[in-house]
Amino acid sequence: MKRIFFLLLALTLWMLHACNQPKDKAAELAALKEQRAKMDARIAELEKSLNSSTAKTRLTHNVGIEAVTPQLFRHYIDLQGRVEAEESVPVTAKMPGVLVRVLVKNGDVVRKGQLLAQMDDEVMLKSI
């Protein structure tokens, strides 16, 4: 009984060893090329079926031709934002009076010494 068991074990090990032996490289290459040919054929078949199904759902667009002429390119960007001043300076008059003219508009850039408004100076002239 033990002999039969060892004989079967030896036969099994020999078969496993024989199956793991490298095959003839030429035969292996031929088998791989055959598998590749089958895969390429299947890929081409699938691509063809996908292209035919998507071609039906595509929309057609008319394409036109227009002569190009040089012209002025103006590009505008509308933005919204908030501006915060570094300094805020209150402006007051030395003498009370009535404003006659305002010389700047809201948002204008002003410089030091620039005249911003003109006041009625009759009251000041009478007090002198």
C-alpha positions as a Markdown table, in Angstrom:
| # | Residue | x | y | z |
|---|---|---|---|---|
| 1 | Met | 0.0 | 0.0 | 0.0 |
| 2 | Lys | 2.8 | 2.3 | 0.9 |
| 3 | Arg | 4.6 | 1.5 | -2.3 |
| 4 | Ile | 1.5 | 2.4 | -4.4 |
| 5 | Phe | 1.1 | 5.7 | -2.5 |
| 6 | Phe | 4.8 | 6.6 | -3.1 |
| 7 | Leu | 4.6 | 5.6 | -6.7 |
| 8 | Leu | 1.5 | 7.8 | -7.2 |
| 9 | Leu | 3.2 | 10.7 | -5.4 |
| 10 | Ala | 6.4 | 10.3 | -7.5 |
| 11 | Leu | 4.3 | 10.2 | -10.7 |
| 12 | Thr | 2.3 | 13.3 | -9.7 |
| 13 | Leu | 5.5 | 15.2 | -8.9 |
| 14 | Trp | 7.0 | 14.2 | -12.2 |
| 15 | Met | 3.9 | 15.4 | -14.1 |
| 16 | Leu | 3.9 | 18.7 | -12.3 |
| 17 | His | 7.6 | 19.2 | -13.1 |
| 18 | Ala | 7.0 | 18.3 | -16.7 |
| 19 | Cys | 4.1 | 20.8 | -17.0 |
| 20 | Asn | 6.2 | 23.6 | -15.7 |
| 21 | Gln | 9.0 | 23.0 | -18.2 |
| 22 | Pro | 9.4 | 25.8 | -20.8 |
| 23 | Lys | 7.7 | 25.0 | -24.1 |
| 24 | Asp | 9.4 | 25.3 | -27.5 |
| 25 | Lys | 9.8 | 29.1 | -28.0 |
| 26 | Ala | 8.7 | 28.9 | -31.6 |
| 27 | Ala | 5.5 | 27.1 | -30.7 |
| 28 | Glu | 4.8 | 29.6 | -27.9 |
| 29 | Leu | 5.4 | 32.5 | -30.3 |
| 30 | Ala | 3.0 | 31.0 | -32.8 |
| 31 | Ala | 0.3 | 30.5 | -30.1 |
| 32 | Leu | 0.7 | 34.1 | -29.0 |
| 33 | Lys | 0.5 | 35.5 | -32.5 |
| 34 | Glu | -2.7 | 33.5 | -33.0 |
| 35 | Gln | -4.2 | 34.9 | -29.9 |
| 36 | Arg | -3.2 | 38.4 | -31.0 |
| 37 | Ala | -4.8 | 37.9 | -34.4 |
| 38 | Lys | -8.0 | 36.8 | -32.7 |
| 39 | Met | -7.9 | 39.8 | -30.4 |
| 40 | Asp | -7.2 | 42.3 | -33.2 |
| 41 | Ala | -10.1 | 40.9 | -35.2 |
| 42 | Arg | -12.5 | 41.2 | -32.2 |
| 43 | Ile | -11.3 | 44.8 | -31.5 |
| 44 | Ala | -11.9 | 45.8 | -35.2 |
| 45 | Glu | -15.3 | 44.2 | -35.0 |
| 46 | Leu | -16.2 | 46.1 | -31.8 |
| 47 | Glu | -14.9 | 49.4 | -33.2 |
| 48 | Lys | -16.9 | 49.0 | -36.4 |
| 49 | Ser | -20.1 | 48.4 | -34.4 |
| 50 | Leu | -19.4 | 51.3 | -32.2 |
| 51 | Asn | -18.7 | 53.7 | -35.1 |
| 52 | Ser | -21.8 | 52.6 | -36.9 |
| 53 | Ser | -24.0 | 53.1 | -33.8 |
| 54 | Thr | -22.5 | 56.6 | -33.0 |
| 55 | Ala | -22.6 | 57.7 | -36.6 |
| 56 | Lys | -26.4 | 57.5 | -36.5 |
| 57 | Thr | -26.7 | 59.8 | -33.5 |
| 58 | Arg | -24.3 | 62.5 | -34.7 |
| 59 | Leu | -25.7 | 65.8 | -35.9 |
| 60 | Thr | -24.6 | 67.4 | -39.2 |
| 61 | His | -23.4 | 71.0 | -39.2 |
| 62 | Asn | -23.0 | 73.2 | -42.2 |
| 63 | Val | -19.6 | 74.8 | -42.6 |
| 64 | Gly | -19.2 | 78.1 | -44.2 |
| 65 | Ile | -16.2 | 80.1 | -45.5 |
| 66 | Glu | -15.7 | 83.8 | -44.9 |
| 67 | Ala | -13.0 | 86.1 | -46.1 |
| 68 | Val | -10.8 | 87.4 | -43.4 |
| 69 | Thr | -10.3 | 91.2 | -43.3 |
| 70 | Pro | -8.2 | 93.2 | -40.9 |
| 71 | Gln | -10.3 | 95.1 | -38.4 |
| 72 | Leu | -9.9 | 96.6 | -35.0 |
| 73 | Phe | -10.3 | 94.1 | -32.2 |
| 74 | Arg | -11.9 | 95.5 | -29.1 |
| 75 | His | -12.3 | 93.3 | -26.1 |
| 76 | Tyr | -14.1 | 94.4 | -23.0 |
| 77 | Ile | -14.5 | 92.7 | -19.7 |
| 78 | Asp | -17.2 | 93.8 | -17.3 |
| 79 | Leu | -16.2 | 93.2 | -13.7 |
| 80 | Gln | -17.8 | 94.0 | -10.4 |
| 81 | Gly | -15.7 | 94.6 | -7.4 |
| 82 | Arg | -15.1 | 96.6 | -4.2 |
| 83 | Val | -12.4 | 99.2 | -3.8 |
| 84 | Glu | -11.1 | 100.0 | -0.3 |
| 85 | Ala | -9.0 | 103.1 | 0.2 |
| 86 | Glu | -5.8 | 103.1 | 2.1 |
| 87 | Glu | -6.8 | 106.4 | 3.7 |
| 88 | Ser | -10.1 | 108.2 | 4.3 |
| 89 | Val | -9.8 | 111.9 | 4.7 |
| 90 | Pro | -12.8 | 114.1 | 5.8 |
| 91 | Val | -13.0 | 117.3 | 3.8 |
| 92 | Thr | -14.5 | 120.4 | 5.6 |
| 93 | Ala | -14.6 | 124.1 | 4.7 |
| 94 | Lys | -12.8 | 126.7 | 6.9 |
| 95 | Met | -15.8 | 129.0 | 6.6 |
| 96 | Pro | -19.4 | 128.1 | 6.3 |
| 97 | Gly | -21.0 | 128.9 | 3.0 |
| 98 | Val | -23.1 | 127.6 | 0.0 |
| 99 | Leu | -21.5 | 125.4 | -2.6 |
| 100 | Val | -21.7 | 127.0 | -6.0 |
| 101 | Arg | -19.9 | 124.4 | -8.1 |
| 102 | Val | -18.5 | 120.9 | -7.6 |
| 103 | Leu | -15.5 | 120.4 | -9.9 |
| 104 | Val | -14.9 | 116.6 | -9.5 |
| 105 | Lys | -17.2 | 113.6 | -10.0 |
| 106 | Asn | -17.6 | 110.6 | -7.8 |
| 107 | Gly | -14.7 | 108.2 | -8.6 |
| 108 | Asp | -12.3 | 110.8 | -10.1 |
| 109 | Val | -8.7 | 110.7 | -9.2 |
| 110 | Val | -7.7 | 113.7 | -7.2 |
| 111 | Arg | -4.3 | 115.1 | -6.2 |
| 112 | Lys | -3.0 | 117.1 | -3.3 |
| 113 | Gly | -3.8 | 120.8 | -3.8 |
| 114 | Gln | -6.5 | 120.2 | -6.5 |
| 115 | Leu | -9.6 | 122.4 | -6.3 |
| 116 | Leu | -12.6 | 120.2 | -5.5 |
| 117 | Ala | -15.4 | 122.6 | -5.2 |
| 118 | Gln | -16.2 | 126.3 | -5.3 |
| 119 | Met | -18.2 | 128.0 | -2.5 |
| 120 | Asp | -20.0 | 131.3 | -2.4 |
| 121 | Asp | -17.5 | 133.8 | -0.9 |
| 122 | Glu | -19.8 | 136.8 | -0.3 |
| 123 | Val | -20.2 | 136.1 | 3.4 |
| 124 | Met | -16.4 | 135.8 | 3.9 |
| 125 | Leu | -15.8 | 139.0 | 1.8 |
| 126 | Lys | -18.3 | 141.0 | 3.9 |
| 127 | Ser | -16.7 | 139.8 | 7.1 |
| 128 | Ile | -13.3 | 141.1 | 6.1 |
